[in-house]
Amino acid sequence: MTTYHFITQWQFRAPVERVWDEIYHSERWPSWWKGVLAVETLVDGNPNSIGDAKRYTWRSRLPYKLRFDMTLAEKVPFQRLVGRASGELEGTGTWTFEEKDGITHVRYDWQVRTTKRWMNLLTPIARPFFEWNHDVVMEWGRKGLEAMFIDD
């Protein structure tokens, strides 16, 4: 397996509660995040949502799709979300949120391993393309979410 560590940072002129709400409710992502094809609920966790599991299907600029499951491991409202990925990608994704002077700062740390054999075989030559592709998909998310706050 090949390991990647991505850090994505977004800023929005919007209250942290609004930004948190859109990211936390990932079942809505397909309506505003170009790369998200589907989000399916697999398991409902405890009353605080810990243990919630969802299956994500993503498309990208490159001609492939990825599907993986994400289980919510930690939730601190308006501050932090941590999920554990399994399937075609395995690892941990952590969203952190902070609002200052009317600007919400969002950071996503994605520490992940690829499990698709073809991806692992191509890594020596394709890694820069996979990294670029990740950045493109995350930029689609930033633009889609930002558009929701323009009229606020």
Legacy VTK file of the C-alpha trace (Angstrom):
# vtk DataFile Version 3.0
C-alpha trace
ASCII
DATASET POLYDATA
POINTS 152 float
0.000 0.000 0.000
1.094 3.547 -0.714
0.647 6.227 1.957
-0.312 9.849 1.314
-0.683 12.802 3.685
-2.669 15.734 2.375
-3.399 19.023 4.126
-6.148 21.209 2.702
-7.020 24.625 4.092
-10.126 26.616 3.270
-11.421 30.007 4.438
-14.972 31.280 4.271
-16.614 34.533 5.247
-19.328 32.660 7.107
-20.083 31.650 10.686
-18.391 28.462 11.826
-21.816 26.956 12.599
-22.874 27.204 8.942
-19.607 25.802 7.610
-19.614 22.995 10.173
-23.213 22.114 9.315
-22.469 21.660 5.608
-19.343 19.592 6.181
-20.837 17.524 9.003
-23.930 16.647 6.953
-21.975 14.892 4.219
-25.126 13.348 2.752
-25.641 16.827 1.231
-22.189 16.960 -0.385
-23.344 15.703 -3.802
-25.503 18.842 -4.107
-22.542 21.224 -3.835
-19.287 19.220 -4.164
-18.623 18.409 -7.805
-16.463 15.333 -7.089
-18.937 13.552 -4.807
-21.176 11.192 -6.749
-22.938 9.529 -3.816
-23.050 9.314 -0.027
-24.907 6.334 1.447
-25.606 5.781 5.133
-24.459 2.315 6.212
-24.733 2.448 10.015
-26.251 4.880 12.493
-23.946 5.256 15.485
-24.672 6.331 19.024
-26.844 9.365 19.889
-23.792 11.628 19.394
-23.256 10.066 15.932
-20.009 8.338 16.935
-19.908 5.155 14.902
-21.966 6.582 12.017
-20.676 4.946 8.842
-21.175 6.217 5.313
-20.032 5.018 1.904
-18.616 7.700 -0.385
-18.261 7.440 -4.144
-15.957 10.039 -5.685
-15.028 10.963 -9.213
-12.054 13.032 -10.131
-10.344 14.850 -12.963
-8.449 11.648 -13.790
-10.541 8.847 -15.334
-11.252 6.754 -12.246
-13.657 6.612 -9.307
-12.941 5.776 -5.693
-15.303 4.235 -3.172
-14.596 3.968 0.531
-16.433 3.872 3.839
-15.928 6.440 6.569
-16.817 5.888 10.227
-17.119 8.860 12.568
-14.630 8.378 15.424
-14.660 11.798 17.088
-16.977 14.812 17.074
-16.441 18.117 18.881
-19.162 20.421 17.512
-17.862 23.448 15.605
-14.246 22.382 16.251
-13.322 18.909 15.053
-14.486 15.816 13.167
-12.401 12.653 12.815
-13.290 9.753 10.562
-11.683 6.390 9.847
-11.663 5.288 6.209
-11.758 1.716 4.936
-12.112 0.171 1.497
-10.279 1.491 -1.568
-8.693 4.064 0.744
-7.741 3.371 4.358
-6.702 5.895 6.960
-7.869 8.913 8.919
-9.472 12.185 7.916
-9.621 15.090 10.363
-11.589 18.296 9.840
-10.766 21.194 12.177
-12.687 24.474 12.358
-11.902 27.883 13.826
-13.683 31.206 13.424
-11.879 34.520 13.830
-13.119 37.986 12.869
-16.008 36.583 10.808
-13.784 34.217 8.825
-14.049 30.468 9.327
-10.825 28.565 8.791
-11.172 24.913 7.880
-8.320 22.427 7.735
-8.563 18.862 6.447
-5.793 16.401 7.246
-6.086 13.234 5.183
-3.644 10.457 6.056
-4.548 7.629 3.750
-3.268 4.483 2.069
-4.402 3.260 -1.317
-5.549 -0.348 -1.521
-6.258 -0.555 -5.258
-3.580 -2.740 -6.785
-3.319 -0.715 -10.001
-2.811 2.519 -8.040
-0.064 0.993 -5.932
1.676 -0.410 -9.002
1.579 2.990 -10.739
2.683 5.015 -7.698
6.351 5.344 -8.716
5.338 7.279 -11.832
1.788 8.434 -11.078
2.094 9.769 -7.513
2.358 13.433 -8.636
-0.805 12.969 -10.743
-2.691 11.373 -7.833
-1.637 14.264 -5.576
-2.651 16.851 -8.185
-5.960 15.048 -8.615
-6.651 15.181 -4.881
-5.995 18.943 -4.896
-8.409 19.418 -7.819
-11.197 17.520 -6.041
-10.658 19.492 -2.841
-10.763 22.750 -4.796
-14.108 21.675 -6.266
-15.324 21.275 -2.681
-14.046 24.691 -1.632
-15.698 26.401 -4.591
-18.979 24.570 -4.076
-19.132 25.388 -0.393
-18.048 28.992 -0.914
-20.886 29.498 -3.404
-23.366 28.653 -0.637
-22.214 31.635 1.427
-22.130 34.310 -1.272
-25.666 35.617 -0.606
-25.338 35.563 3.189
LINES 1 153
152 0 1 2 3 4 5 6 7 8 9 10 11 12 13 14 15 16 17 18 19 20 21 22 23 24 25 26 27 28 29 30 31 32 33 34 35 36 37 38 39 40 41 42 43 44 45 46 47 48 49 50 51 52 53 54 55 56 57 58 59 60 61 62 63 64 65 66 67 68 69 70 71 72 73 74 75 76 77 78 79 80 81 82 83 84 85 86 87 88 89 90 91 92 93 94 95 96 97 98 99 100 101 102 103 104 105 106 107 108 109 110 111 112 113 114 115 116 117 118 119 120 121 122 123 124 125 126 127 128 129 130 131 132 133 134 135 136 137 138 139 140 141 142 143 144 145 146 147 148 149 150 151
